[in-house]
């Protein structure tokens, strides 16, 4: 990709080169939207929200925290959500 093309992409507010980070951000945004709307994180197990299996994603994030594998910044962001609990 030409350098100018890369610069244009990087100027976009939500652009990320890392696909895993982008997927995490997208799932977090869906979860944050749910938390803001419902003021809790009581998501039905089998419900997909905006195409994301949020409950399963949330369980995985909690497991990563328990295992000490969740980056501190992500943990802090999760902890700011209404209804957050690090329990299972």
C-alpha positions as CSV (number, residue, x, y, z in Angstrom):
1,X,0.0,0.0,0.0
2,X,1.4,3.4,-0.8
3,X,2.4,5.5,2.2
4,X,-0.2,8.1,1.5
5,X,-2.9,5.5,1.5
6,X,-1.8,4.2,4.9
7,X,-1.8,7.8,6.2
8,X,-5.4,8.3,5.0
9,X,-6.5,5.1,6.7
10,X,-4.8,5.9,10.0
11,X,-6.5,9.3,10.1
12,X,-9.9,7.6,10.3
13,X,-11.2,7.7,13.9
14,X,-11.9,4.0,14.2
15,X,-9.1,2.6,11.9
16,X,-6.9,-0.2,13.3
17,X,-4.2,-2.3,11.6
18,X,-4.7,-5.0,14.2
19,X,-7.7,-7.2,13.3
20,X,-7.9,-8.7,16.8
21,X,-7.9,-5.3,18.5
22,X,-10.5,-4.1,16.0
23,X,-12.7,-7.1,16.8
24,X,-12.3,-6.5,20.6
25,X,-13.2,-2.8,20.1
26,X,-16.3,-3.7,18.1
27,X,-17.5,-6.2,20.7
28,X,-16.7,-3.7,23.6
29,X,-18.8,-1.0,21.8
30,X,-21.8,-3.4,21.6
31,X,-21.4,-4.3,25.2
32,X,-21.1,-0.7,26.3
33,X,-24.2,0.2,24.3
34,X,-26.1,-2.6,26.0
35,X,-24.8,-1.4,29.4
36,X,-25.8,2.2,28.7
37,X,-29.3,1.3,27.5
38,X,-30.1,-1.4,30.2
39,X,-27.9,0.0,33.1
40,X,-26.7,-3.6,33.6
41,X,-24.9,-6.5,31.9
42,X,-27.6,-9.1,32.3
43,X,-27.5,-10.2,28.7
44,X,-29.4,-13.3,27.7
45,X,-27.0,-16.2,27.0
46,X,-28.2,-16.9,23.5
47,X,-28.9,-13.4,22.3
48,X,-26.8,-11.8,19.6
49,X,-26.7,-8.0,19.9
50,X,-25.8,-6.3,16.7
51,X,-24.5,-9.6,15.4
52,X,-22.2,-10.2,18.4
53,X,-22.6,-13.0,20.9
54,X,-22.1,-10.5,23.7
55,X,-22.7,-12.9,26.6
56,X,-20.1,-15.4,25.4
57,X,-17.7,-12.5,24.6
58,X,-18.2,-11.1,28.1
59,X,-17.5,-14.5,29.8
60,X,-14.3,-14.8,27.8
61,X,-13.2,-11.3,29.0
62,X,-13.9,-12.3,32.6
63,X,-11.9,-15.5,32.2
64,X,-8.9,-13.5,30.8
65,X,-9.1,-11.2,33.8
66,X,-9.1,-14.2,36.2
67,X,-6.2,-15.8,34.4
68,X,-4.2,-12.5,34.5
69,X,-4.1,-12.4,30.7
70,X,-6.4,-9.3,30.1
71,X,-4.4,-6.2,29.4
72,X,-4.8,-3.6,32.2
73,X,-6.3,-1.0,29.9
74,X,-9.0,-3.3,28.7
75,X,-9.8,-4.4,32.2
76,X,-10.1,-0.8,33.3
77,X,-12.5,-0.1,30.4
78,X,-14.7,-3.1,31.3
79,X,-14.8,-2.1,34.9
80,X,-16.3,1.3,34.0
81,X,-19.4,-0.3,32.6
82,X,-22.7,-0.1,34.6
83,X,-23.4,-3.5,36.2
84,X,-19.8,-4.7,35.9
85,X,-18.8,-7.6,38.1
86,X,-15.7,-9.7,37.6
87,X,-17.4,-12.8,38.8
88,X,-18.6,-15.6,36.4
